[in-house]
Amino acid sequence: YSPSFRRRIPFAICTNDFFKVEVDGEETLRYCNARKPPKEIYVPSDSALFSFNSVNGQGKGFSIDYEIVCGKKFTDPAGIIQSFNYPNRANGEFVCDYSIDAPASHAVFITFKYLGLQAYTASECFMKRDDPDTKDYIEISGIAQLNLTYNQRFLCSRYPLIANNRLVVSGGHPINIRYSTSGHQRNTGFLIEYNSTDIGCGGIYTYTGKIKSPNFPEKYLPFMHCVYQINTLWSKRIKLSFETIDLESSNSPNAGCIHDRIEVYTSYVSEDNKGKLMGTFCGMLTPPPIHSENNQMAVVFKSDRSVAGAGFYATFETTDDSYECDQTFTASSGTIFFNGTSSVNPECDYHINIDQGHKILLKINSINMPCHKGSLKMRNGISLQSPGFSLLGPDSDICDTRSFAGELRSHSNRVFLQLKGLDLRSVSFNISYEQIAGGCGGLVEGFAGSISTPQYPLKESKAMECTWRVAVPPGNKIALVISLLDDLASSDDNNFCGMFANNALNIFDGNTQSDATLIRRFCSRLSGDTTVTSADNSLVLEYKQAVTKPVFGFFAHFRTECNGLVFTDFAGTIQSPGYPHAVGERRYCKWIIRVSPGSKVKLFFHHFEMEKKMVEY
């Protein structure tokens, strides 16, 4: 039927003998000899009143055949849907299509009060689910593609289609329910109650404001698919800043966001029509600020049926299109370029945030930065409080006289850079990066440096397994100081940390875990600095974190020990601390080589380079 069905038509030509149709107490159709009915009439209701009026009694009357045409579109905020045969079997084969349409900001609650799908045995319910010849089923479709729990065909009563079980889905797209029956005596239809409520699931936003997940700061609902469209003036851009995030994370280390998640796109119409993905986030680690590429951005929040957190809260604001500071890079490769010819910004922050389970390879292509005007601080983590790159010296920064020509590798999927100075107008640099394979951890070299969990100093509940190998030149030892260790809550009542602790920091003496010796294991909060010294020139740190309460992990720093070391082996190698890299720190080292009486020591210098002013004879 068409929307014009209920339009009142002139009945003046049918006043004596006529046939009329009433729907919901309103006369909608009238026919007579002067205005004959069409061959088919569709009545958009589950009941109608047909009336025949005769004054002259001279005609032959009429004859009607009717049949049930099942299915209906529901747009009211609440209602009841029932199959035509409920609660009995159908007399023959029928396929009925129903749909529930609610606004995008609504959640739709659906309860199957009665479900009479019993035409198949328990084994057939699964074996024949994808069989195109099955004729007794309920099929749900149209819900967000993430929701594979709902988007399928059900041949019998099983989760989530269980009597009196409430289904929750987000609005914004029709929820389609197809009911099919072969007339089987054990297929007795269904009865559904539904209602929709505005929960703030998505919406359209402009210029400046805030967005949050439904029910924030309480736990969000399952099976949500919320789209937040943010727009500003065509000559401007958008900066999105997350204040809080608390989403379900995977219990598999480095698995990424495979459950509940936030996705940020350049644009979004549907799952099949969307722009470039700018970032995917979950867990409790606050994402970096996201900057749009033009005047629009879309934030998509998705949840599944299981664990729920508080959700997220974010703010957005309009920025100038020409603003060159404070950028976030989420692509698998890219270039960070700064040309401060016209810049008046005294400080610029740059975030690199790639997919989880990967690392970042940095290459400094060029730099023009007098050290008295500014420097670029580089951090192996999420913020300025994260560890630096040990090969860059104690301050982990670069400028003209503290340049670095090699490659730098991150220990996780995030890197932070900060350009800061008194006058950046004549400063420029070009740094490229690319995504490389690897999880959490890596090789740490240099005279001294620091190590932390990827989330430090923030907290995270996501499962992770990280392994670092700290290596200093041969002939030296490592003094590792653990400054901060959160309560990993894995020790027993006697504060003993067992080998099967879910959350622990293990420290091994050696080159690899397979041939190393365990020195210490920590799994509870430390009250002060704790120092661990290696027996040789290599330590291995292993950090394990299961899905648990949010923790910041640990922060530690190391230093090369080279004073008072005694060597008694027949042969060996000694290198100055930090070799072969330059070290911008004072060092005083003393090695003692002790051999048996009657023997001598012969030294072979393979490389020798010192500043003249530092050499004393």
C-alpha positions as CSV (number, residue, x, y, z in Angstrom):
1,Y,0.0,0.0,0.0
2,S,1.1,3.6,-0.5
3,P,1.1,6.5,2.0
4,S,-1.9,7.9,0.2
5,F,-4.1,5.0,1.4
6,R,-5.5,6.9,4.3
7,R,-6.1,10.1,2.2
8,R,-9.9,10.8,2.3
9,I,-11.5,10.6,-1.1
10,P,-14.8,12.1,-2.3
11,F,-17.6,9.6,-1.7
12,A,-20.4,11.8,-3.3
13,I,-20.6,9.5,-6.3
14,C,-21.3,6.4,-4.2
15,T,-24.3,7.3,-2.0
16,N,-26.9,4.6,-2.5
17,D,-25.5,1.1,-3.2
18,F,-21.9,0.9,-2.1
19,F,-19.2,-1.2,-0.5
20,K,-16.9,0.5,2.0
21,V,-13.8,-0.2,4.1
22,E,-13.1,1.2,7.6
23,V,-9.7,1.0,9.3
24,D,-9.3,2.1,12.9
25,G,-12.8,3.6,12.9
26,E,-12.1,5.8,9.8
27,E,-13.7,5.2,6.4
28,T,-10.9,5.0,3.9
29,L,-12.4,3.4,0.8
30,R,-15.8,3.3,-0.9
31,Y,-16.8,1.7,-4.2
32,C,-19.9,1.4,-6.4
33,N,-20.9,0.9,-10.0
34,A,-19.7,4.4,-10.9
35,R,-16.4,3.8,-9.1
36,K,-15.4,0.2,-9.3
37,P,-12.7,-1.2,-7.0
38,P,-9.3,-2.3,-8.3
39,K,-8.5,-6.0,-8.6
40,E,-6.4,-5.9,-5.3
41,I,-6.8,-3.9,-2.2
42,Y,-4.2,-3.8,0.6
43,V,-5.3,-3.0,4.1
44,P,-2.4,-1.6,6.2
45,S,-3.7,-3.0,9.5
46,D,-4.4,-6.3,11.3
47,S,-8.1,-5.6,11.3
48,A,-10.7,-3.8,9.1
49,L,-14.4,-3.4,8.8
50,F,-16.1,-4.1,5.5
51,S,-19.7,-2.7,5.0
52,F,-22.2,-3.2,2.3
53,N,-25.1,-0.7,1.8
54,S,-28.0,-1.4,-0.6
55,V,-31.0,1.0,-1.2
56,N,-32.3,-0.2,-4.6
57,G,-31.5,-3.9,-4.3
58,Q,-31.3,-4.2,-8.1
59,G,-27.6,-5.3,-8.5
60,K,-26.0,-8.7,-8.2
61,G,-23.8,-7.6,-5.2
62,F,-20.2,-8.6,-4.9
63,S,-17.9,-11.5,-4.2
64,I,-14.5,-11.1,-2.4
65,D,-11.5,-13.5,-1.9
66,Y,-9.1,-12.4,0.8
67,E,-5.8,-13.7,2.2
68,I,-3.4,-12.7,5.0
69,V,-0.5,-10.6,3.9
70,C,1.7,-10.7,7.0
71,G,4.4,-8.2,8.0
72,K,4.5,-4.6,9.1
73,K,6.9,-1.7,9.7
74,F,6.8,-0.4,13.3
75,T,7.8,3.2,14.1
76,D,6.1,3.8,17.4
77,P,8.3,4.1,20.5
78,A,6.7,1.0,21.9
79,G,4.6,-1.8,20.6
80,I,3.7,-5.5,20.3
81,I,4.5,-7.7,17.3
82,Q,3.0,-11.1,16.9
83,S,3.0,-13.6,14.1
84,F,-0.5,-14.0,12.5
85,N,-0.7,-17.6,13.7
86,Y,0.3,-17.0,17.3
87,P,-0.1,-19.2,19.4
88,N,-1.1,-21.9,16.9
89,R,0.3,-23.6,13.9
90,A,-0.2,-21.9,10.5
91,N,-2.4,-23.4,7.7
92,G,0.3,-23.6,5.1
93,E,3.6,-21.8,4.2
94,F,4.1,-18.2,5.0
95,V,7.0,-15.7,5.0
96,C,6.4,-12.5,7.0
97,D,8.7,-9.5,7.3
98,Y,8.6,-7.1,10.2
99,S,10.8,-4.1,11.0
100,I,11.3,-1.8,13.9
101,D,12.7,1.7,13.1
102,A,14.0,3.9,15.8
103,P,16.0,7.1,15.8
104,A,19.8,6.8,15.8
105,S,20.2,8.1,19.4
106,H,17.8,5.5,20.8
107,A,18.3,2.0,22.2
108,V,15.7,-0.6,21.3
109,F,14.7,-3.2,23.9
110,I,13.1,-6.3,22.4
111,T,11.7,-9.1,24.5
112,F,10.4,-12.4,23.0
113,K,7.5,-13.1,25.3
114,Y,6.6,-16.2,23.4
115,L,8.7,-18.2,21.0
116,G,7.2,-21.3,19.4
117,L,10.1,-22.6,17.3
118,Q,10.2,-26.4,17.8
119,A,10.1,-27.8,14.3
120,Y,13.7,-29.2,14.5
121,T,15.7,-31.4,16.8
122,A,18.5,-29.9,18.9
123,S,21.1,-31.1,16.4
124,E,19.2,-29.9,13.4
125,C,19.0,-26.4,14.9
126,F,22.7,-26.1,14.2
127,M,23.3,-28.4,11.3
128,K,20.5,-26.9,9.1
129,R,20.9,-23.3,10.1
130,D,22.6,-22.4,6.7
131,D,20.4,-24.8,4.7
132,P,18.5,-22.7,2.1
133,D,15.6,-25.2,2.1
134,T,14.7,-24.7,5.8
135,K,11.3,-23.1,6.1
136,D,10.7,-22.8,9.9
137,Y,12.9,-20.1,11.4
138,I,13.2,-16.5,12.6
139,E,15.9,-14.4,10.9
140,I,17.2,-11.1,12.3
141,S,19.1,-8.7,10.1
142,G,19.9,-5.0,9.6
143,I,21.7,-4.6,13.0
144,A,25.3,-3.3,13.0
145,Q,27.6,-5.8,11.4
146,L,29.6,-6.1,14.6
147,N,26.6,-7.8,16.2
148,L,27.0,-11.3,14.8
149,T,25.1,-12.7,17.8
150,Y,21.9,-11.2,16.5
151,N,22.4,-11.1,12.7
152,Q,21.6,-14.7,11.9
153,R,18.9,-17.3,11.3
154,F,17.4,-19.1,14.3
155,L,15.8,-22.5,13.8
156,C,14.9,-23.0,17.4
157,S,15.0,-21.3,20.8
158,R,18.6,-20.6,21.7
159,Y,20.6,-17.6,22.9
160,P,19.8,-14.8,22.5
161,L,16.4,-15.8,21.2
162,I,15.1,-17.2,24.5
163,A,11.6,-16.5,25.9
164,N,11.7,-13.5,28.2
165,N,15.3,-12.7,27.3
166,R,15.8,-9.0,26.5
167,L,17.7,-8.0,23.4
168,V,19.2,-4.5,23.3
169,V,20.3,-2.9,20.0
170,S,21.0,0.7,19.0
171,G,18.6,2.6,16.6
172,G,19.4,4.4,13.4
173,H,18.8,1.5,11.1
174,P,15.8,-0.8,10.7
175,I,15.8,-4.0,12.8
176,N,14.4,-6.6,10.4
177,I,12.7,-9.7,11.7
178,R,11.7,-12.4,9.1
179,Y,9.3,-15.1,10.3
180,S,9.0,-18.3,8.1
181,T,6.7,-21.3,8.7
182,S,6.0,-24.4,6.7
183,G,2.8,-25.0,8.6
184,H,4.6,-27.4,10.9
185,Q,2.5,-28.2,13.9
186,R,5.4,-27.4,16.3
187,N,5.9,-24.0,14.8
188,T,3.4,-21.8,16.7
189,G,4.7,-18.3,16.0
190,F,6.0,-15.6,18.3
191,L,5.0,-12.6,20.4
192,I,7.4,-9.7,20.9
193,E,7.2,-6.6,23.1
194,Y,9.5,-3.7,22.3
195,N,10.2,-0.2,23.4
196,S,12.8,2.4,22.4
197,T,14.4,5.0,24.6
198,D,16.7,8.0,23.8
199,I,20.0,7.2,25.5
200,G,22.2,9.7,23.5
201,C,23.7,7.0,21.3
202,G,25.5,9.2,18.7
203,G,24.2,12.3,17.0
204,I,25.2,15.4,15.0
205,Y,27.5,17.9,16.7
206,T,29.1,21.2,15.5
207,Y,32.0,23.5,16.4
208,T,32.7,22.9,20.1
209,G,31.2,20.5,22.6
210,K,31.4,17.1,24.2
211,I,30.4,13.6,23.4
212,K,30.0,10.5,25.6
213,S,29.0,6.9,25.5
214,P,25.4,6.0,26.4
215,N,24.9,5.9,30.2
216,F,28.3,7.4,31.0
217,P,29.8,7.3,33.7
218,E,27.7,4.1,34.4
219,K,28.3,1.0,32.4
220,Y,27.2,1.2,28.8
221,L,24.7,-1.2,27.2
222,P,25.6,-4.2,25.2
223,F,25.3,-4.3,21.4
224,M,25.6,-0.6,20.9
225,H,26.6,1.0,17.6
226,C,26.6,4.8,18.1
227,V,27.8,7.2,15.4
228,Y,28.8,10.8,16.5
229,Q,29.1,13.1,13.5
230,I,31.2,16.2,14.2
231,N,31.2,19.1,11.7
232,T,32.7,22.6,11.7
233,L,33.2,25.4,9.2
234,W,34.7,24.4,5.8
235,S,37.9,26.3,6.4
236,K,38.5,24.9,9.9
237,R,39.5,21.6,11.4
238,I,38.5,19.6,14.5
239,K,40.5,18.5,17.5
240,L,39.1,15.6,19.5
241,S,40.4,15.1,23.0
242,F,39.5,12.0,25.1
243,E,39.2,12.8,28.8
244,T,38.2,9.3,30.0
245,I,38.0,5.9,28.3
246,D,37.0,2.6,30.0
247,L,36.2,-0.1,27.5
248,E,36.5,-3.9,27.5
249,S,39.9,-5.1,26.4
250,S,41.2,-8.5,25.2
251,N,42.7,-11.0,27.6
252,S,45.2,-12.0,24.9
253,P,48.4,-9.9,24.9
254,N,48.8,-7.6,21.9
255,A,45.5,-8.8,20.4
256,G,44.2,-5.3,19.7
257,C,40.7,-4.0,20.1
258,I,38.6,-7.1,19.1
259,H,35.7,-6.5,21.5
260,D,34.3,-3.1,22.5
261,R,36.0,-0.2,20.8
262,I,36.0,3.4,19.5
263,E,36.8,4.0,15.9
264,V,37.5,7.5,14.5
265,Y,37.0,8.1,10.8
266,T,37.4,11.0,8.4
267,S,33.7,10.4,7.5
268,Y,31.1,7.7,8.2
269,V,27.8,6.9,6.5
270,S,27.6,3.1,7.2
271,E,29.8,0.1,7.6
272,D,30.0,-0.2,3.8
273,N,30.4,3.6,3.2
274,K,33.0,5.2,5.4
275,G,36.2,7.3,5.1
276,K,39.7,6.7,6.3
277,L,40.2,5.1,9.7
278,M,42.1,7.5,11.9
279,G,42.4,5.3,15.0
280,T,40.9,2.4,17.0
281,F,40.9,2.5,20.8
282,C,39.9,0.3,23.7
283,G,40.9,-0.5,27.3
284,M,41.6,2.3,29.7
285,L,44.7,4.0,28.2
286,T,43.7,7.5,27.2
287,P,44.2,8.0,23.4
288,P,46.2,11.0,22.1
289,P,44.3,14.0,20.7
290,I,43.0,13.3,17.2
291,H,43.0,16.1,14.5
292,S,40.7,15.9,11.5
293,E,42.0,16.2,8.0
294,N,39.2,18.6,7.0
295,N,36.1,20.1,8.5
296,Q,34.4,16.8,9.6
297,M,35.1,13.7,11.7
298,A,33.1,10.7,12.8
299,V,33.4,8.8,16.1
300,V,31.9,5.3,16.2
301,F,31.4,3.5,19.4
302,K,30.7,-0.3,19.3
303,S,30.0,-2.8,22.1
304,D,29.4,-6.5,22.2
305,R,27.4,-8.6,24.6
306,S,29.9,-9.3,27.4
307,V,32.1,-7.1,29.7
308,A,31.1,-3.4,29.9
309,G,32.9,-0.5,31.4
310,A,32.1,3.2,32.0
311,G,32.6,4.0,28.3
312,F,34.2,7.3,27.2
313,Y,34.0,11.0,27.5
314,A,35.6,13.3,25.0
315,T,35.6,17.0,24.1
316,F,36.0,18.5,20.6
317,E,36.9,22.0,19.4
318,T,37.4,23.9,16.2
319,T,41.0,24.8,15.2
320,D,42.6,26.7,12.3
321,D,43.3,24.8,9.1
322,S,46.9,26.2,9.0
323,Y,47.7,25.1,12.5
324,E,50.9,23.0,12.3
325,C,51.5,22.1,15.9
326,D,50.0,19.4,18.0
327,Q,49.5,16.6,15.5
328,T,48.7,12.9,15.9
329,F,49.8,10.3,13.4
330,T,47.9,7.0,13.2
331,A,48.8,5.7,9.7
332,S,51.2,2.8,9.4
333,S,53.8,5.2,8.0
334,G,54.2,8.9,7.6
335,T,56.4,12.0,7.9
336,I,56.5,14.6,10.6
337,F,57.6,17.9,9.1
338,F,58.0,21.2,10.8
339,N,59.0,24.5,9.1
340,G,58.8,27.3,11.6
341,T,59.2,30.2,9.1
342,S,55.9,31.7,10.2
343,S,55.4,29.8,13.5
344,V,54.9,31.7,16.7
345,N,54.2,28.6,18.8
346,P,56.7,28.0,21.6
347,E,55.8,24.4,22.0
348,C,54.4,21.6,19.7
349,D,53.4,18.1,20.6
350,Y,53.4,15.2,18.2
351,H,51.9,11.7,18.9
352,I,52.5,8.6,16.9
353,N,49.8,6.0,17.7
354,I,49.8,2.9,15.4
355,D,47.9,-0.4,15.6
356,Q,48.6,-2.4,18.8
357,G,51.0,-5.3,18.5
358,H,53.4,-3.3,16.4
359,K,56.4,-1.0,16.9
360,I,57.6,2.2,15.3
361,L,60.9,2.7,13.4
362,L,62.0,6.4,13.4
363,K,64.4,8.0,10.9
364,I,65.7,11.5,11.4
365,N,66.0,12.7,7.8
366,S,67.0,16.3,8.4
367,I,67.2,18.8,11.2
368,N,68.0,22.5,11.3
369,M,67.8,23.5,15.0
370,P,70.4,25.6,16.8
371,C,70.4,24.3,20.4
372,H,70.1,27.8,21.9
373,K,66.8,28.2,20.0
374,G,65.1,24.9,20.7
375,S,65.3,21.2,20.8
376,L,63.1,18.2,20.0
377,K,62.5,15.9,22.9
378,M,61.8,12.2,21.9
379,R,60.0,9.8,24.3
380,N,59.6,6.0,23.9
381,G,56.0,6.0,25.1
382,I,52.8,8.1,25.5
383,S,54.0,11.4,27.1
384,L,56.9,13.5,28.2
385,Q,57.0,11.4,31.4
386,S,57.7,8.2,29.4
387,P,61.3,6.8,29.1
388,G,63.6,8.4,26.5
389,F,65.6,6.8,23.8
390,S,68.9,5.8,25.6
391,L,71.0,6.3,22.5
392,L,70.1,10.0,22.5
393,G,71.7,10.7,25.9
394,P,70.3,11.6,29.3
395,D,67.8,14.2,28.0
396,S,66.7,12.2,25.0
397,D,66.5,15.2,22.8
398,I,68.1,16.4,19.5
399,C,69.3,19.7,18.1
400,D,72.2,20.7,15.8
401,T,75.0,19.8,18.1
402,R,73.2,16.8,19.5
403,S,72.0,15.2,16.3
404,F,71.5,11.5,15.7
405,A,72.1,9.8,12.3
406,G,70.8,6.3,13.0
407,E,67.4,4.7,13.5
408,L,65.3,4.5,16.7
409,R,62.9,1.7,17.5
410,S,60.0,2.1,19.9
411,H,59.1,-0.4,22.6
412,S,55.4,-0.2,21.9
413,N,52.9,1.3,19.4
414,R,53.2,4.8,20.7
415,V,55.9,7.6,20.5
416,F,55.8,11.1,21.8
417,L,57.8,14.1,20.5
418,Q,57.8,17.6,21.8
419,L,59.4,20.6,20.0
420,K,60.1,23.4,22.5
421,G,62.2,26.6,22.3
422,L,62.3,30.3,22.7
423,D,62.3,31.1,19.0
424,L,61.1,28.4,16.5
425,R,60.8,30.7,13.4
426,S,64.1,29.5,11.9
427,V,63.8,25.8,13.0
428,S,62.9,22.9,10.8
429,F,63.1,19.1,10.9
430,N,61.9,16.1,8.9
431,I,61.3,12.7,10.6
432,S,59.8,9.7,8.9
433,Y,58.4,6.7,10.6
434,E,57.1,3.3,9.7
435,Q,55.3,0.4,11.3
436,I,57.4,-2.7,12.0
437,A,56.5,-6.1,13.5
438,G,56.9,-6.8,17.2
439,G,54.9,-6.6,20.4
440,C,55.9,-4.9,23.6
441,G,59.5,-4.5,24.7
442,G,62.8,-4.5,22.7
443,L,66.6,-4.0,22.9
444,V,67.8,-1.2,25.2
445,E,71.4,0.0,24.7
446,G,73.5,2.9,25.8
447,F,75.4,4.2,28.8
448,A,72.2,4.8,30.8
449,G,68.5,5.0,30.2
450,S,65.1,4.1,31.5
451,I,62.4,1.5,30.9
452,S,58.7,1.5,31.7
453,T,55.5,-0.3,30.8
454,P,53.8,1.2,27.7
455,Q,51.0,2.9,29.7
456,Y,53.2,4.6,32.2
457,P,52.4,7.1,33.8
458,L,48.7,6.4,33.0
459,K,46.9,3.2,34.0
460,E,45.7,0.3,31.8
461,S,43.9,-2.9,32.5
462,K,44.6,-4.6,29.1
463,A,46.5,-7.9,29.0
464,M,50.1,-7.6,27.9
465,E,53.4,-9.4,27.8
466,C,56.6,-7.3,27.4
467,T,60.2,-8.4,27.2
468,W,63.2,-6.0,27.2
469,R,66.9,-6.9,26.9
470,V,69.2,-4.4,28.5
471,A,72.7,-4.7,27.0
472,V,75.8,-2.6,27.7
473,P,79.3,-3.1,26.2
474,P,81.3,-6.2,27.2
475,G,83.4,-5.7,30.3
476,N,80.8,-3.8,32.2
477,K,77.8,-4.5,34.4
478,I,74.3,-3.1,34.7
479,A,72.8,-1.5,37.8
480,L,69.0,-1.5,37.3
481,V,67.0,0.6,39.8
482,I,63.2,0.0,40.0
483,S,61.8,3.3,41.1
484,L,58.1,2.7,40.8
485,L,56.1,-0.5,40.8
486,D,52.3,-0.5,41.0
487,D,50.5,-3.0,43.1
488,L,50.2,-6.0,40.7
489,A,48.1,-7.8,43.4
490,S,49.6,-11.3,42.6
491,S,51.5,-12.1,45.8
492,D,50.2,-14.3,48.6
493,D,49.4,-13.4,52.2
494,N,53.1,-13.7,53.0
495,N,54.0,-11.3,50.2
496,F,55.5,-14.2,48.3
497,C,55.5,-13.9,44.5
498,G,55.1,-17.4,42.9
499,M,56.2,-18.5,39.5
500,F,52.5,-18.6,38.3
501,A,51.7,-15.1,39.3
502,N,49.3,-13.5,36.7
503,N,50.9,-10.1,37.0
504,A,54.6,-9.9,37.6
505,L,57.9,-8.3,36.7
506,N,60.7,-10.9,36.3
507,I,64.4,-9.9,36.0
508,F,66.8,-12.4,34.5
509,D,70.6,-12.4,34.3
510,G,71.7,-13.3,30.8
511,N,71.0,-12.6,27.1
512,T,67.7,-14.4,26.6
513,Q,65.0,-15.9,28.8
514,S,65.9,-19.4,27.7
515,D,69.5,-19.3,28.9
516,A,69.1,-16.7,31.7
517,T,68.9,-17.1,35.4
518,L,66.0,-15.5,37.4
519,I,67.4,-12.9,39.8
520,R,64.2,-11.3,41.2
521,R,60.4,-11.5,40.8
522,F,58.1,-8.6,41.8
523,C,54.3,-8.7,42.0
524,S,53.4,-6.2,44.7
525,R,54.0,-2.5,45.3
526,L,57.5,-1.3,46.1
527,S,57.9,1.3,48.8
528,G,61.3,2.7,47.6
529,D,64.1,2.2,45.0
530,T,65.2,-1.4,44.6
531,T,68.5,-2.1,42.8
532,V,69.4,-5.2,40.9
533,T,72.9,-5.7,39.5
534,S,73.8,-8.0,36.7
535,A,76.6,-10.6,36.8
536,D,77.6,-9.7,33.2
537,N,76.7,-7.1,30.6
538,S,73.1,-8.2,29.9
539,L,69.7,-8.3,31.7
540,V,66.3,-9.5,30.6
541,L,63.1,-7.9,32.0
542,E,59.8,-9.7,31.5
543,Y,56.5,-8.0,32.4
544,K,53.2,-9.9,32.5
545,Q,49.9,-8.3,33.0
546,A,46.6,-10.2,32.8
547,V,43.2,-8.4,32.4
548,T,42.8,-6.9,35.9
549,K,42.3,-3.7,37.7
550,P,44.1,-0.7,35.9
551,V,47.7,-0.4,36.8
552,F,50.6,1.9,35.6
553,G,53.1,-1.0,35.7
554,F,56.6,0.0,36.5
555,F,59.3,2.6,35.9
556,A,63.0,1.7,36.1
557,H,66.3,3.2,35.0
558,F,69.7,1.6,34.5
559,R,73.3,2.7,34.4
560,T,76.5,1.1,33.2
561,E,78.8,0.0,36.1
562,C,82.5,0.1,35.1
563,N,84.5,0.8,38.2
564,G,86.4,-1.8,40.3
565,L,85.5,-4.8,38.0
566,V,87.9,-7.7,38.3
567,F,88.5,-10.1,35.4
568,T,90.2,-13.5,35.9
569,D,89.2,-15.3,32.6
570,F,91.9,-16.5,30.2
571,A,90.7,-14.0,27.6
572,G,88.0,-11.4,27.3
573,T,86.7,-8.2,25.9
574,I,86.5,-4.8,27.5
575,Q,84.7,-1.8,25.9
576,S,84.2,1.7,27.3
577,P,80.7,2.4,28.6
578,G,78.4,3.4,25.8
579,Y,80.7,2.2,23.0
580,P,80.4,2.7,20.0
581,H,78.0,5.6,20.6
582,A,79.0,9.0,22.0
583,V,78.2,9.5,25.6
584,G,77.6,13.0,26.9
585,E,78.3,12.1,30.6
586,R,81.4,12.0,32.7
587,R,82.7,8.5,33.3
588,Y,85.4,7.1,35.6
589,C,86.1,3.4,35.1
590,K,88.6,1.0,36.5
591,W,89.1,-2.6,35.3
592,I,91.4,-5.0,37.0
593,I,92.7,-8.0,35.0
594,R,94.2,-10.6,37.4
595,V,96.1,-13.6,36.1
596,S,98.0,-16.4,37.7
597,P,101.6,-15.8,38.9
598,G,104.1,-16.2,36.1
599,S,101.7,-15.0,33.5
600,K,101.4,-11.6,31.7
601,V,98.6,-9.7,30.2
602,K,98.6,-8.6,26.5
603,L,96.1,-5.9,25.4
604,F,94.9,-5.4,21.8
605,F,93.3,-2.1,21.0
606,H,90.9,-2.4,18.1
607,H,89.5,1.1,18.4
608,F,90.7,4.1,20.4
609,E,89.2,7.6,20.1
610,M,89.1,10.3,22.8
611,E,88.9,14.0,22.9
612,K,92.4,15.4,23.5
613,K,91.4,17.6,26.4
614,M,90.1,14.6,28.3
615,V,93.3,12.4,27.9
616,E,95.7,12.3,30.8
617,Y,99.0,10.4,30.9
